[in-house]
Amino acid sequence: NAGVTQTPKFQVLKTGQSMTLQCAQDMNHNSMYWYRQDPGMGLRLIYYSASEGTTDKGEVPNGYNVSRLNKREFSLRLESAAPSQTSVYFCASSEAGGQEKLFFGSGTQLSVL
Amino acid sequence: GENVEQHPSTLSVQEGDSAVIKCTYSDSASNYFPWYKQELGKGPQLIIDIRSNVGEKKDQRIAVTLNKTAKHFSLHITETQPEDSAVYFCAAPYGGSYIPTFGRGTSLIVHP
């Protein structure tokens, strides 16, 4: 019973490097989300996918891109990492949109030097 | 986010005391109000939620109350225990797409 799986758990990048954070859910959920968590700022939405084939910007999308590869997988890409993107990233999913319970992954701790 | 305000940011209580965390929201169309608990090094997990057709919901030592007129909802934890120490987040859906928007979190510390 895996739920939401994120990889990697930890990553250190140099400024300007690129990387992709992977997320997969096995609950047949329609909606998926990427949040970042910074001290004192709570969880801020980067991008979301309401259903397979759609993606939309959230509150803090600059510097990120996403791909909803299929119903299970939703990846987050940093094309040219910056120190301001140092954060903990969480992927989440819900059965159908924001009026349902969110299930979160265990997070990716990213440091950009 | 700014659509959901949460207070206090830190709450320190003695074991056995009650704890109350409050949130206000801006979108009057919101109709789902969850609370999440985040333990150190883990992702948030839902602990209780309420929909707008009820004013209160209880689950053992935790309860959530909702005042739709005033647009605020609260988490109540009674008989607190050290294992209740964590960060708690409220959330409310915002906008026509009902995007889940979170408060900034409350760090609850329960002293034995």
Interface residues (C-beta under 8 A of the other chain):
Chain A: V4 Y33 Y35 G40 M41 G42 L43 R44 L45 Y48 A50 D56 G58 E59 F90 A92 S94 G97 G98 Q99 E100 K101 L102 F104 G105 S106 G107
Chain B: G1 Q6 S9 N31 Y32 P34 Y36 G41 K42 G43 P44 Q45 L46 D49 F89 A91 P93 Y94 S97 Y98 I99 P100 T101 F102 G103 R104 G105
